């Protein structure tokens, strides 16, 4: 069995996925706020 050495795992893929996730969440929140403002102005 191979010995695990702490800190040797390549995490580039995980970091890229996490950055994409944060971008998606940020854009989704902005879109929802814009949609809510749109509804507040025009849906009377």
mmCIF entry with sequence, helices, sheets and N, C-alpha, C, O atoms, coordinates in Angstrom:
data_MODEL
# 
_entry.id   MODEL 
# 
_entity.id                         1 
_entity.type                       polymer 
_entity.pdbx_number_of_molecules   1 
# 
_entity_poly.entity_id                      1 
_entity_poly.type                           'polypeptide(L)' 
_entity_poly.nstd_linkage                   no 
_entity_poly.nstd_monomer                   no 
_entity_poly.pdbx_seq_one_letter_code       
;(UNK)(UNK)(UNK)(UNK)(UNK)(UNK)(UNK)(UNK)(UNK)(UNK)(UNK)(UNK)(UNK)(UNK)(UNK)(UNK)
(UNK)(UNK)(UNK)(UNK)(UNK)(UNK)(UNK)(UNK)(UNK)(UNK)(UNK)(UNK)(UNK)(UNK)(UNK)(UNK)
(UNK)(UNK)(UNK)(UNK)(UNK)(UNK)(UNK)(UNK)(UNK)(UNK)(UNK)(UNK)
;
_entity_poly.pdbx_seq_one_letter_code_can   XXXXXXXXXXXXXXXXXXXXXXXXXXXXXXXXXXXXXXXXXXXX 
_entity_poly.pdbx_strand_id                 A 
# 
loop_
_entity_poly_seq.entity_id 
_entity_poly_seq.num 
_entity_poly_seq.mon_id 
_entity_poly_seq.hetero 
1 1  UNK n 
1 2  UNK n 
1 3  UNK n 
1 4  UNK n 
1 5  UNK n 
1 6  UNK n 
1 7  UNK n 
1 8  UNK n 
1 9  UNK n 
1 10 UNK n 
1 11 UNK n 
1 12 UNK n 
1 13 UNK n 
1 14 UNK n 
1 15 UNK n 
1 16 UNK n 
1 17 UNK n 
1 18 UNK n 
1 19 UNK n 
1 20 UNK n 
1 21 UNK n 
1 22 UNK n 
1 23 UNK n 
1 24 UNK n 
1 25 UNK n 
1 26 UNK n 
1 27 UNK n 
1 28 UNK n 
1 29 UNK n 
1 30 UNK n 
1 31 UNK n 
1 32 UNK n 
1 33 UNK n 
1 34 UNK n 
1 35 UNK n 
1 36 UNK n 
1 37 UNK n 
1 38 UNK n 
1 39 UNK n 
1 40 UNK n 
1 41 UNK n 
1 42 UNK n 
1 43 UNK n 
1 44 UNK n 
# 
_struct_asym.id          A 
_struct_asym.entity_id   1 
# 
_struct_conf.conf_type_id            HELX_P 
_struct_conf.id                      HELX_P1 
_struct_conf.pdbx_PDB_helix_id       AA1 
_struct_conf.beg_label_comp_id       UNK 
_struct_conf.beg_label_asym_id       A 
_struct_conf.beg_label_seq_id        12 
_struct_conf.pdbx_beg_PDB_ins_code   ? 
_struct_conf.end_label_comp_id       UNK 
_struct_conf.end_label_asym_id       A 
_struct_conf.end_label_seq_id        42 
_struct_conf.pdbx_end_PDB_ins_code   ? 
_struct_conf.beg_auth_comp_id        UNK 
_struct_conf.beg_auth_asym_id        A 
_struct_conf.beg_auth_seq_id         12 
_struct_conf.end_auth_comp_id        UNK 
_struct_conf.end_auth_asym_id        A 
_struct_conf.end_auth_seq_id         42 
_struct_conf.pdbx_PDB_helix_class    1 
_struct_conf.details                 ? 
_struct_conf.pdbx_PDB_helix_length   31 
# 
_struct_conf_type.id          HELX_P 
_struct_conf_type.criteria    ? 
_struct_conf_type.reference   ? 
# 
loop_
_atom_site.group_PDB 
_atom_site.id 
_atom_site.type_symbol 
_atom_site.label_atom_id 
_atom_site.label_alt_id 
_atom_site.label_comp_id 
_atom_site.label_asym_id 
_atom_site.label_entity_id 
_atom_site.label_seq_id 
_atom_site.pdbx_PDB_ins_code 
_atom_site.Cartn_x 
_atom_site.Cartn_y 
_atom_site.Cartn_z 
_atom_site.occupancy 
_atom_site.B_iso_or_equiv 
_atom_site.pdbx_formal_charge 
_atom_site.auth_seq_id 
_atom_site.auth_comp_id 
_atom_site.auth_asym_id 
_atom_site.auth_atom_id 
_atom_site.pdbx_PDB_model_num 
ATOM 1   N N  . UNK A 1 1  ? 0.837   -1.166 0.000   1.00 0.00 ? 1  UNK A N  1 
ATOM 2   C CA . UNK A 1 1  ? 0.000   0.000  0.000   1.00 0.00 ? 1  UNK A CA 1 
ATOM 3   C C  . UNK A 1 1  ? 0.897   1.251  0.000   1.00 0.00 ? 1  UNK A C  1 
ATOM 4   O O  . UNK A 1 1  ? 1.911   1.304  0.697   1.00 0.00 ? 1  UNK A O  1 
ATOM 5   N N  . UNK A 1 2  ? 0.508   2.229  -0.779  1.00 0.00 ? 2  UNK A N  1 
ATOM 6   C CA . UNK A 1 2  ? 1.294   3.463  -0.882  1.00 0.00 ? 2  UNK A CA 1 
ATOM 7   C C  . UNK A 1 2  ? 1.073   4.342  0.344   1.00 0.00 ? 2  UNK A C  1 
ATOM 8   O O  . UNK A 1 2  ? -0.021  4.385  0.907   1.00 0.00 ? 2  UNK A O  1 
ATOM 9   N N  . UNK A 1 3  ? 2.103   5.021  0.735   1.00 0.00 ? 3  UNK A N  1 
ATOM 10  C CA . UNK A 1 3  ? 2.017   5.955  1.856   1.00 0.00 ? 3  UNK A CA 1 
ATOM 11  C C  . UNK A 1 3  ? 1.460   7.286  1.350   1.00 0.00 ? 3  UNK A C  1 
ATOM 12  O O  . UNK A 1 3  ? 1.877   7.790  0.308   1.00 0.00 ? 3  UNK A O  1 
ATOM 13  N N  . UNK A 1 4  ? 0.530   7.835  2.092   1.00 0.00 ? 4  UNK A N  1 
ATOM 14  C CA . UNK A 1 4  ? -0.034  9.140  1.740   1.00 0.00 ? 4  UNK A CA 1 
ATOM 15  C C  . UNK A 1 4  ? 0.844   10.237 2.325   1.00 0.00 ? 4  UNK A C  1 
ATOM 16  O O  . UNK A 1 4  ? 1.189   10.212 3.506   1.00 0.00 ? 4  UNK A O  1 
ATOM 17  N N  . UNK A 1 5  ? 1.199   11.195 1.485   1.00 0.00 ? 5  UNK A N  1 
ATOM 18  C CA . UNK A 1 5  ? 1.969   12.342 1.949   1.00 0.00 ? 5  UNK A CA 1 
ATOM 19  C C  . UNK A 1 5  ? 1.066   13.569 1.900   1.00 0.00 ? 5  UNK A C  1 
ATOM 20  O O  . UNK A 1 5  ? 0.588   13.958 0.835   1.00 0.00 ? 5  UNK A O  1 
ATOM 21  N N  . UNK A 1 6  ? 0.843   14.163 3.043   1.00 0.00 ? 6  UNK A N  1 
ATOM 22  C CA . UNK A 1 6  ? -0.048  15.312 3.159   1.00 0.00 ? 6  UNK A CA 1 
ATOM 23  C C  . UNK A 1 6  ? 0.453   16.466 2.293   1.00 0.00 ? 6  UNK A C  1 
ATOM 24  O O  . UNK A 1 6  ? 1.631   16.820 2.332   1.00 0.00 ? 6  UNK A O  1 
ATOM 25  N N  . UNK A 1 7  ? -0.467  17.052 1.506   1.00 0.00 ? 7  UNK A N  1 
ATOM 26  C CA . UNK A 1 7  ? -0.126  18.206 0.692   1.00 0.00 ? 7  UNK A CA 1 
ATOM 27  C C  . UNK A 1 7  ? 0.401   17.898 -0.689  1.00 0.00 ? 7  UNK A C  1 
ATOM 28  O O  . UNK A 1 7  ? 0.863   18.810 -1.375  1.00 0.00 ? 7  UNK A O  1 
ATOM 29  N N  . UNK A 1 8  ? 0.353   16.644 -1.131  1.00 0.00 ? 8  UNK A N  1 
ATOM 30  C CA . UNK A 1 8  ? 0.912   16.297 -2.435  1.00 0.00 ? 8  UNK A CA 1 
ATOM 31  C C  . UNK A 1 8  ? -0.155  16.136 -3.505  1.00 0.00 ? 8  UNK A C  1 
ATOM 32  O O  . UNK A 1 8  ? 0.187   15.929 -4.669  1.00 0.00 ? 8  UNK A O  1 
ATOM 33  N N  . UNK A 1 9  ? -1.416  16.220 -3.164  1.00 0.00 ? 9  UNK A N  1 
ATOM 34  C CA . UNK A 1 9  ? -2.490  16.038 -4.136  1.00 0.00 ? 9  UNK A CA 1 
ATOM 35  C C  . UNK A 1 9  ? -2.628  17.269 -5.024  1.00 0.00 ? 9  UNK A C  1 
ATOM 36  O O  . UNK A 1 9  ? -2.566  18.397 -4.536  1.00 0.00 ? 9  UNK A O  1 
ATOM 37  N N  . UNK A 1 10 ? -2.815  17.058 -6.323  1.00 0.00 ? 10 UNK A N  1 
ATOM 38  C CA . UNK A 1 10 ? -3.024  18.153 -7.263  1.00 0.00 ? 10 UNK A CA 1 
ATOM 39  C C  . UNK A 1 10 ? -4.487  18.577 -7.186  1.00 0.00 ? 10 UNK A C  1 
ATOM 40  O O  . UNK A 1 10 ? -5.380  17.798 -7.520  1.00 0.00 ? 10 UNK A O  1 
ATOM 41  N N  . UNK A 1 11 ? -4.730  19.793 -6.752  1.00 0.00 ? 11 UNK A N  1 
ATOM 42  C CA . UNK A 1 11 ? -6.104  20.270 -6.554  1.00 0.00 ? 11 UNK A CA 1 
ATOM 43  C C  . UNK A 1 11 ? -6.518  21.290 -7.605  1.00 0.00 ? 11 UNK A C  1 
ATOM 44  O O  . UNK A 1 11 ? -7.470  22.039 -7.386  1.00 0.00 ? 11 UNK A O  1 
ATOM 45  N N  . UNK A 1 12 ? -5.825  21.339 -8.743  1.00 0.00 ? 12 UNK A N  1 
ATOM 46  C CA . UNK A 1 12 ? -6.134  22.333 -9.771  1.00 0.00 ? 12 UNK A CA 1 
ATOM 47  C C  . UNK A 1 12 ? -7.559  22.164 -10.300 1.00 0.00 ? 12 UNK A C  1 
ATOM 48  O O  . UNK A 1 12 ? -8.263  23.152 -10.508 1.00 0.00 ? 12 UNK A O  1 
ATOM 49  N N  . UNK A 1 13 ? -7.983  20.924 -10.519 1.00 0.00 ? 13 UNK A N  1 
ATOM 50  C CA . UNK A 1 13 ? -9.323  20.688 -11.051 1.00 0.00 ? 13 UNK A CA 1 
ATOM 51  C C  . UNK A 1 13 ? -10.384 21.109 -10.036 1.00 0.00 ? 13 UNK A C  1 
ATOM 52  O O  . UNK A 1 13 ? -11.374 21.743 -10.402 1.00 0.00 ? 13 UNK A O  1 
ATOM 53  N N  . UNK A 1 14 ? -10.188 20.766 -8.781  1.00 0.00 ? 14 UNK A N  1 
ATOM 54  C CA . UNK A 1 14 ? -11.155 21.141 -7.751  1.00 0.00 ? 14 UNK A CA 1 
ATOM 55  C C  . UNK A 1 14 ? -11.251 22.658 -7.614  1.00 0.00 ? 14 UNK A C  1 
ATOM 56  O O  . UNK A 1 14 ? -12.343 23.200 -7.441  1.00 0.00 ? 14 UNK A O  1 
ATOM 57  N N  . UNK A 1 15 ? -10.112 23.340 -7.693  1.00 0.00 ? 15 UNK A N  1 
ATOM 58  C CA . UNK A 1 15 ? -10.117 24.800 -7.582  1.00 0.00 ? 15 UNK A CA 1 
ATOM 59  C C  . UNK A 1 15 ? -10.841 25.437 -8.760  1.00 0.00 ? 15 UNK A C  1 
ATOM 60  O O  . UNK A 1 15 ? -11.545 26.433 -8.592  1.00 0.00 ? 15 UNK A O  1 
ATOM 61  N N  . UNK A 1 16 ? -10.673 24.873 -9.944  1.00 0.00 ? 16 UNK A N  1 
ATOM 62  C CA . UNK A 1 16 ? -11.354 25.394 -11.135 1.00 0.00 ? 16 UNK A CA 1 
ATOM 63  C C  . UNK A 1 16 ? -12.867 25.189 -11.018 1.00 0.00 ? 16 UNK A C  1 
ATOM 64  O O  . UNK A 1 16 ? -13.640 26.089 -11.348 1.00 0.00 ? 16 UNK A O  1 
ATOM 65  N N  . UNK A 1 17 ? -13.290 24.022 -10.553 1.00 0.00 ? 17 UNK A N  1 
ATOM 66  C CA . UNK A 1 17 ? -14.716 23.746 -10.380 1.00 0.00 ? 17 UNK A CA 1 
ATOM 67  C C  . UNK A 1 17 ? -15.308 24.675 -9.320  1.00 0.00 ? 17 UNK A C  1 
ATOM 68  O O  . UNK A 1 17 ? -16.409 25.194 -9.505  1.00 0.00 ? 17 UNK A O  1 
ATOM 69  N N  . UNK A 1 18 ? -14.600 24.890 -8.220  1.00 0.00 ? 18 UNK A N  1 
ATOM 70  C CA . UNK A 1 18 ? -15.087 25.761 -7.154  1.00 0.00 ? 18 UNK A CA 1 
ATOM 71  C C  . UNK A 1 18 ? -15.202 27.204 -7.646  1.00 0.00 ? 18 UNK A C  1 
ATOM 72  O O  . UNK A 1 18 ? -16.167 27.892 -7.313  1.00 0.00 ? 18 UNK A O  1 
ATOM 73  N N  . UNK A 1 19 ? -14.237 27.667 -8.430  1.00 0.00 ? 19 UNK A N  1 
ATOM 74  C CA . UNK A 1 19 ? -14.302 29.023 -8.980  1.00 0.00 ? 19 UNK A CA 1 
ATOM 75  C C  . UNK A 1 19 ? -15.501 29.156 -9.918  1.00 0.00 ? 19 UNK A C  1 
ATOM 76  O O  . UNK A 1 19 ? -16.183 30.180 -9.906  1.00 0.00 ? 19 UNK A O  1 
ATOM 77  N N  . UNK A 1 20 ? -15.759 28.143 -10.721 1.00 0.00 ? 20 UNK A N  1 
ATOM 78  C CA . UNK A 1 20 ? -16.929 28.146 -11.595 1.00 0.00 ? 20 UNK A CA 1 
ATOM 79  C C  . UNK A 1 20 ? -18.219 28.152 -10.807 1.00 0.00 ? 20 UNK A C  1 
ATOM 80  O O  . UNK A 1 20 ? -19.174 28.836 -11.176 1.00 0.00 ? 20 UNK A O  1 
ATOM 81  N N  . UNK A 1 21 ? -18.254 27.391 -9.721  1.00 0.00 ? 21 UNK A N  1 
ATOM 82  C CA . UNK A 1 21 ? -19.435 27.350 -8.855  1.00 0.00 ? 21 UNK A CA 1 
ATOM 83  C C  . UNK A 1 21 ? -19.700 28.717 -8.247  1.00 0.00 ? 21 UNK A C  1 
ATOM 84  O O  . UNK A 1 21 ? -20.843 29.173 -8.228  1.00 0.00 ? 21 UNK A O  1 
ATOM 85  N N  . UNK A 1 22 ? -18.659 29.377 -7.750  1.00 0.00 ? 22 UNK A N  1 
ATOM 86  C CA . UNK A 1 22 ? -18.834 30.707 -7.163  1.00 0.00 ? 22 UNK A CA 1 
ATOM 87  C C  . UNK A 1 22 ? -19.310 31.714 -8.201  1.00 0.00 ? 22 UNK A C  1 
ATOM 88  O O  . UNK A 1 22 ? -20.147 32.565 -7.901  1.00 0.00 ? 22 UNK A O  1 
ATOM 89  N N  . UNK A 1 23 ? -18.786 31.627 -9.414  1.00 0.00 ? 23 UNK A N  1 
ATOM 90  C CA . UNK A 1 23 ? -19.228 32.507 -10.488 1.00 0.00 ? 23 UNK A CA 1 
ATOM 91  C C  . UNK A 1 23 ? -20.699 32.275 -10.800 1.00 0.00 ? 23 UNK A C  1 
ATOM 92  O O  . UNK A 1 23 ? -21.459 33.229 -10.965 1.00 0.00 ? 23 UNK A O  1 
ATOM 93  N N  . UNK A 1 24 ? -21.103 31.014 -10.880 1.00 0.00 ? 24 UNK A N  1 
ATOM 94  C CA . UNK A 1 24 ? -22.498 30.677 -11.150 1.00 0.00 ? 24 UNK A CA 1 
ATOM 95  C C  . UNK A 1 24 ? -23.416 31.209 -10.060 1.00 0.00 ? 24 UNK A C  1 
ATOM 96  O O  . UNK A 1 24 ? -24.452 31.800 -10.364 1.00 0.00 ? 24 UNK A O  1 
ATOM 97  N N  . UNK A 1 25 ? -23.056 31.012 -8.797  1.00 0.00 ? 25 UNK A N  1 
ATOM 98  C CA . UNK A 1 25 ? -23.882 31.469 -7.691  1.00 0.00 ? 25 UNK A CA 1 
ATOM 99  C C  . UNK A 1 25 ? -23.978 32.986 -7.675  1.00 0.00 ? 25 UNK A C  1 
ATOM 100 O O  . UNK A 1 25 ? -25.055 33.537 -7.448  1.00 0.00 ? 25 UNK A O  1 
ATOM 101 N N  . UNK A 1 26 ? -22.860 33.670 -7.914  1.00 0.00 ? 26 UNK A N  1 
ATOM 102 C CA . UNK A 1 26 ? -22.854 35.128 -7.927  1.00 0.00 ? 26 UNK A CA 1 
ATOM 103 C C  . UNK A 1 26 ? -23.762 35.668 -9.023  1.00 0.00 ? 26 UNK A C  1 
ATOM 104 O O  . UNK A 1 26 ? -24.569 36.565 -8.779  1.00 0.00 ? 26 UNK A O  1 
ATOM 105 N N  . UNK A 1 27 ? -23.635 35.126 -10.221 1.00 0.00 ? 27 UNK A N  1 
ATOM 106 C CA . UNK A 1 27 ? -24.472 35.587 -11.337 1.00 0.00 ? 27 UNK A CA 1 
ATOM 107 C C  . UNK A 1 27 ? -25.939 35.260 -11.106 1.00 0.00 ? 27 UNK A C  1 
ATOM 108 O O  . UNK A 1 27 ? -26.815 36.045 -11.468 1.00 0.00 ? 27 UNK A O  1 
ATOM 109 N N  . UNK A 1 28 ? -26.212 34.109 -10.506 1.00 0.00 ? 28 UNK A N  1 
ATOM 110 C CA . UNK A 1 28 ? -27.599 33.738 -10.209 1.00 0.00 ? 28 UNK A CA 1 
ATOM 111 C C  . UNK A 1 28 ? -28.222 34.697 -9.199  1.00 0.00 ? 28 UNK A C  1 
ATOM 112 O O  . UNK A 1 28 ? -29.375 35.098 -9.357  1.00 0.00 ? 28 UNK A O  1 
ATOM 113 N N  . UNK A 1 29 ? -27.475 35.065 -8.171  1.00 0.00 ? 29 UNK A N  1 
ATOM 114 C CA . UNK A 1 29 ? -27.984 36.002 -7.168  1.00 0.00 ? 29 UNK A CA 1 
ATOM 115 C C  . UNK A 1 29 ? -28.241 37.375 -7.775  1.00 0.00 ? 29 UNK A C  1 
ATOM 116 O O  . UNK A 1 29 ? -29.251 38.010 -7.469  1.00 0.00 ? 29 UNK A O  1 
ATOM 117 N N  . UNK A 1 30 ? -27.344 37.832 -8.624  1.00 0.00 ? 30 UNK A N  1 
ATOM 118 C CA . UNK A 1 30 ? -27.535 39.122 -9.285  1.00 0.00 ? 30 UNK A CA 1 
ATOM 119 C C  . UNK A 1 30 ? -28.781 39.081 -10.169 1.00 0.00 ? 30 UNK A C  1 
ATOM 120 O O  . UNK A 1 30 ? -29.577 40.020 -10.170 1.00 0.00 ? 30 UNK A O  1 
ATOM 121 N N  . UNK A 1 31 ? -28.948 37.994 -10.917 1.00 0.00 ? 31 UNK A N  1 
ATOM 122 C CA . UNK A 1 31 ? -30.128 37.850 -11.781 1.00 0.00 ? 31 UNK A CA 1 
ATOM 123 C C  . UNK A 1 31 ? -31.412 37.832 -10.961 1.00 0.00 ? 31 UNK A C  1 
ATOM 124 O O  . UNK A 1 31 ? -32.411 38.426 -11.366 1.00 0.00 ? 31 UNK A O  1 
ATOM 125 N N  . UNK A 1 32 ? -31.399 37.165 -9.824  1.00 0.00 ? 32 UNK A N  1 
ATOM 126 C CA . UNK A 1 32 ? -32.591 37.118 -8.975  1.00 0.00 ? 32 UNK A CA 1 
ATOM 127 C C  . UNK A 1 32 ? -32.927 38.485 -8.395  1.00 0.00 ? 32 UNK A C  1 
ATOM 128 O O  . UNK A 1 32 ? -34.100 38.847 -8.297  1.00 0.00 ? 32 UNK A O  1 
ATOM 129 N N  . UNK A 1 33 ? -31.915 39.241 -8.014  1.00 0.00 ? 33 UNK A N  1 
ATOM 130 C CA . UNK A 1 33 ? -32.156 40.592 -7.489  1.00 0.00 ? 33 UNK A CA 1 
ATOM 131 C C  . UNK A 1 33 ? -32.730 41.482 -8.590  1.00 0.00 ? 33 UNK A C  1 
ATOM 132 O O  . UNK A 1 33 ? -33.671 42.237 -8.349  1.00 0.00 ? 33 UNK A O  1 
ATOM 133 N N  . UNK A 1 34 ? -32.175 41.397 -9.782  1.00 0.00 ? 34 UNK A N  1 
ATOM 134 C CA . UNK A 1 34 ? -32.701 42.191 -10.902 1.00 0.00 ? 34 UNK A CA 1 
ATOM 135 C C  . UNK A 1 34 ? -34.139 41.797 -11.210 1.00 0.00 ? 34 UNK A C  1 
ATOM 136 O O  . UNK A 1 34 ? -34.983 42.657 -11.464 1.00 0.00 ? 34 UNK A O  1 
ATOM 137 N N  . UNK A 1 35 ? -34.415 40.504 -11.187 1.00 0.00 ? 35 UNK A N  1 
ATOM 138 C CA . UNK A 1 35 ? -35.779 40.024 -11.433 1.00 0.00 ? 35 UNK A CA 1 
ATOM 139 C C  . UNK A 1 35 ? -36.738 40.523 -10.352 1.00 0.00 ? 35 UNK A C  1 
ATOM 140 O O  . UNK A 1 35 ? -37.858 40.925 -10.666 1.00 0.00 ? 35 UNK A O  1 
ATOM 141 N N  . UNK A 1 36 ? -36.321 40.504 -9.097  1.00 0.00 ? 36 UNK A N  1 
ATOM 142 C CA . UNK A 1 36 ? -37.167 40.979 -8.003  1.00 0.00 ? 36 UNK A CA 1 
ATOM 143 C C  . UNK A 1 36 ? -37.435 42.477 -8.139  1.00 0.00 ? 36 UNK A C  1 
ATOM 144 O O  . UNK A 1 36 ? -38.555 42.930 -7.905  1.00 0.00 ? 36 UNK A O  1 
ATOM 145 N N  . UNK A 1 37 ? -36.419 43.240 -8.513  1.00 0.00 ? 37 UNK A N  1 
ATOM 146 C CA . UNK A 1 37 ? -36.618 44.678 -8.730  1.00 0.00 ? 37 UNK A CA 1 
ATOM 147 C C  . UNK A 1 37 ? -37.569 44.904 -9.894  1.00 0.00 ? 37 UNK A C  1 
ATOM 148 O O  . UNK A 1 37 ? -38.449 45.763 -9.822  1.00 0.00 ? 37 UNK A O  1 
ATOM 149 N N  . UNK A 1 38 ? -37.398 44.141 -10.962 1.00 0.00 ? 38 UNK A N  1 
ATOM 150 C CA . UNK A 1 38 ? -38.305 44.235 -12.105 1.00 0.00 ? 38 UNK A CA 1 
ATOM 151 C C  . UNK A 1 38 ? -39.748 43.966 -11.683 1.00 0.00 ? 38 UNK A C  1 
ATOM 152 O O  . UNK A 1 38 ? -40.655 44.701 -12.073 1.00 0.00 ? 38 UNK A O  1 
ATOM 153 N N  . UNK A 1 39 ? -39.961 42.930 -10.899 1.00 0.00 ? 39 UNK A N  1 
ATOM 154 C CA . UNK A 1 39 ? -41.304 42.619 -10.424 1.00 0.00 ? 39 UNK A CA 1 
ATOM 155 C C  . UNK A 1 39 ? -41.851 43.722 -9.519  1.00 0.00 ? 39 UNK A C  1 
ATOM 156 O O  . UNK A 1 39 ? -43.032 44.060 -9.595  1.00 0.00 ? 39 UNK A O  1 
ATOM 157 N N  . UNK A 1 40 ? -41.003 44.277 -8.674  1.00 0.00 ? 40 UNK A N  1 
ATOM 158 C CA . UNK A 1 40 ? -41.449 45.321 -7.768  1.00 0.00 ? 40 UNK A CA 1 
ATOM 159 C C  . UNK A 1 40 ? -41.863 46.576 -8.526  1.00 0.00 ? 40 UNK A C  1 
ATOM 160 O O  . UNK A 1 40 ? -42.771 47.291 -8.102  1.00 0.00 ? 40 UNK A O  1 
ATOM 161 N N  . UNK A 1 41 ? -41.201 46.842 -9.642  1.00 0.00 ? 41 UNK A N  1 
ATOM 162 C CA . UNK A 1 41 ? -41.529 48.048 -10.408 1.00 0.00 ? 41 UNK A CA 1 
ATOM 163 C C  . UNK A 1 41 ? -42.732 47.846 -11.309 1.00 0.00 ? 41 UNK A C  1 
ATOM 164 O O  . UNK A 1 41 ? -43.615 48.703 -11.354 1.00 0.00 ? 41 UNK A O  1 
ATOM 165 N N  . UNK A 1 42 ? -42.788 46.736 -12.026 1.00 0.00 ? 42 UNK A N  1 
ATOM 166 C CA . UNK A 1 42 ? -43.790 46.571 -13.078 1.00 0.00 ? 42 UNK A CA 1 
ATOM 167 C C  . UNK A 1 42 ? -44.972 45.675 -12.730 1.00 0.00 ? 42 UNK A C  1 
ATOM 168 O O  . UNK A 1 42 ? -45.977 45.703 -13.440 1.00 0.00 ? 42 UNK A O  1 
ATOM 169 N N  . UNK A 1 43 ? -44.893 44.903 -11.690 1.00 0.00 ? 43 UNK A N  1 
ATOM 170 C CA . UNK A 1 43 ? -45.995 43.993 -11.344 1.00 0.00 ? 43 UNK A CA 1 
ATOM 171 C C  . UNK A 1 43 ? -46.838 44.605 -10.222 1.00 0.00 ? 43 UNK A C  1 
ATOM 172 O O  . UNK A 1 43 ? -46.653 44.320 -9.039  1.00 0.00 ? 43 UNK A O  1 
ATOM 173 N N  . UNK A 1 44 ? -47.750 45.440 -10.641 1.00 0.00 ? 44 UNK A N  1 
ATOM 174 C CA . UNK A 1 44 ? -48.601 46.082 -9.632  1.00 0.00 ? 44 UNK A CA 1 
ATOM 175 C C  . UNK A 1 44 ? -50.009 45.573 -9.681  1.00 0.00 ? 44 UNK A C  1 
ATOM 176 O O  . UNK A 1 44 ? -50.852 46.011 -8.898  1.00 0.00 ? 44 UNK A O  1 
# 
